[in-house]
Amino acid sequence: MIQWFSAPAKINLFLHILGQREDGYHILQTAFQFLTLEDRIGLHLLDNGIRRTGDNKEIPEMDDLAVRAALLLQQQGSIARGVEIHIDKSIPIGAGLGGGSSDAATVLLALNQLWELHWSLDKLAHLGLKLGADVPVFIHGRAAWAEGVGEQLTPIAPNTGWLLVIVPNVHIATAEVFGKSTLTSKPMPIKIHGLQSSFGRNDLQAMVIAHYPQAAGVRTWLSAFGNARMSGSGGAFYVPVNNQQEGQRIRQQCPAAWSGFVVQTCNRHPLWKKLQAGYRYADGA
C-alpha cells in the first residue's frame, strides 16, 4: 500500500550572503515561508532495498535528494527494511523553490515514523543538513528566520497572502549560483526585529540576472505588476497579488516560454498536523 505525504515549496523573503566558510558553505541570513504548491511523495514499505518509481528523467535516481534521504536514514538508523518512493512533481526543478530539499525532508519525516525510529526533529534536521542547507526548515515545519548556513532557525509568523510566481524555462543549479557569487562588500548582519524592512533583497539576484537572460526577462516583465523578488538561487520570481483572481488575470498574460502559478503563502508545513503526534516540539506546540 502506498501512503502519500505532502512536500511544499518555499520562498525566501530575502537572502543575505554574509561570508563563506572554509568548507565552501556560505554564511547567510534569510527568511523562509511555505507555499501551498507541493509535490506529493508516495511511500510503499519493502522488506529491503530502496528504489524510485515513476518518470523522473530530469534527475538520475542516485542524485535525487529523496532517494538519498531514504538511504541516509536507513544507514544512520541501522534499518534493514526498505521503501519504494514515488514522486508526483509539481514544484519546478532548479527554480529556487526548494522542491528537492522539501522532498528529502518529507521522506525523512515520514520514514522516521513508518520505520518506527521516532527520532526528534532536531536529530532529523541535523541529518537533513547533510543533504542540503534548506532541508532543516522543512523538517521543523515552520516559517523561519535562518542563520548560519541555514540551519539556525527561529520560528516567525510573516503575513500570509496570495503570490504570482513566474519561472523561466531554464534550470538554475544552486551550487552553480553560489559558486559564481562574489561578495563585493561585507554586509552587516541584521537583527530579527529588522526582518520586515529587509524583505525583497536577494544578494544572488544580480548574479542570476547577469548570467541567465531568461531570468532577467522574467524579472523585467513581472516588475510591471509589483516588486518582483527572486526566491533562493532563482530563477523563480514572485509578486504579491490581492487575490487569486488578480493573480490568474496577470498569469494569463505571461509569455508562453515561461510557466506561472498563483499560490498562497503559509507558515506551517502541511504535514504538521498529520505528524505532530509523533514529535516533541520545543515550545510544546
Secondary structure, 3 states (H helix, E strand, C coil): CCEEEEEEEEEEEEEEEEEECCCCCEEEEEEEEEEEEEEEEEEEEECCCEEEECCCCCCCHHHCHHHHHHHHHHHHCCCCCEEEEEEECCCCCCCCCCHHHHHHHHHHHHHHHHCCCCCCHHHHHHHHCCCCCCHHHHHHCECEEEECCCCEEEECCCCCCEEEEEECCCCCCHHHHHHHCCCCCCCCCCCHHHHHHHCCCECCHHHHHHHCHHHHHHHHHHHHHCCCEECCCCCCEEEEECCHHHHHHHHCCCCCCCEEEEEEEECECCCHHHHHHHCCCCCCC
